[in-house]
Amino acid sequence: MRPTIILLATMALALVLVGGVATGQQQQQSTSSAQASTATDKSSSDVTIQSSTQKAAFTNGSGANFLGVKVTDHGNLLSFESPAGNEAAIGNGIAREGYSLCSLDGNTVHGYDQGNVELGFGTPTFAQPNGAGTFPLTVTRNTTDGKLQLKQVWAKPDAIEKDVTVTMTVKNISSSTINGVRLGRGGDFDIGNSTFDRGALTDDSAFQWDDRISGPDTTNSFGMQLTALTFATPHGPDIDSRAQWSDRGQRCDDFTQVTPVTDSDLAMRVFYGLGNLTAGQSKSVKFEYGRF
């Protein structure tokens, strides 16, 4: 009987380990448990600092009706400005926005690019049918492990609605099925004149804003939202502190602070659970950044 008991216990433990990270939204948990969910074959010495070179730019209107959008050659949102003078997503010429691509529901990191640091993505290729420096902009990158391709198509920003949409397509370029693919996008945004903002969530969107009545920036009370537009694909928005985003945004961890959050240095993210991708299969989802 004893060998049988040992065998059953071993099988039970294996099933628990294979379970992975839940794809649903979770409240903030300890960093030790979040870090335990990450596995990658890249070392810290492989991390590179990217240039955040501007690849496309758009401006329209003036004053309260202004919209300005800039995107880098790696597909990062370098700047979102609306109204004039209310610029987010930029710090000392370096983007603070980006994306991450994982499998096994976040346990394996294939690549990330947060604007200031990146790991696991190769050299991008581009398409700009309306000419250099313009939208739409397509940025395509393969992961350096040769398993996944990520294509970003940044649409021409909407001058009326004051928003911009990016369609992201993940393709399995390996010869075998990749399970539990997860795609995340987000950034460290400072709305208005202060680094402190308020944050909240719905099932589809993450929000950062300055309140018109109270808070550190009542004279410049505007907001920015990140929305998952592909509603039928499982997704979840998150609000992080700046420090949490620097860590979790690299690993596809779907953890959030309890919201609403009042007057803090915040970041926001949205994740999609793309499920399993067979060899050659691809799936597309949309993200939207907008003023509110």
Buried (B, 14 or more C-beta within 10 A) or exposed (E): EEEEEEEEEEEEEEEEEEEBBEBEBBEBEEBEEBEEBBEBEBEEEEEEEBEBEBBBBBBBBEEEEBBBBBBBBBBBBBBBBBBBEBBBBBEEEBBBBBBBBBBBBBBBBBBBBBBBBBBBBBEBEEEBEEEEEBBBBBBBBBBBBEBBBBBBBBBBBBBEEBBBBBBBBBBBBBEEEBBBBBBBBBBBBBBBEBBBBBBBBEEBBBBBBBBEEEBBBEEBBBBBBBBBBBEEBBBBBBBBBBEBBBBBBBBBBBBBBEBEBEBBBBBBBBBBBBBEBEEEBBBBBBBBBBBE
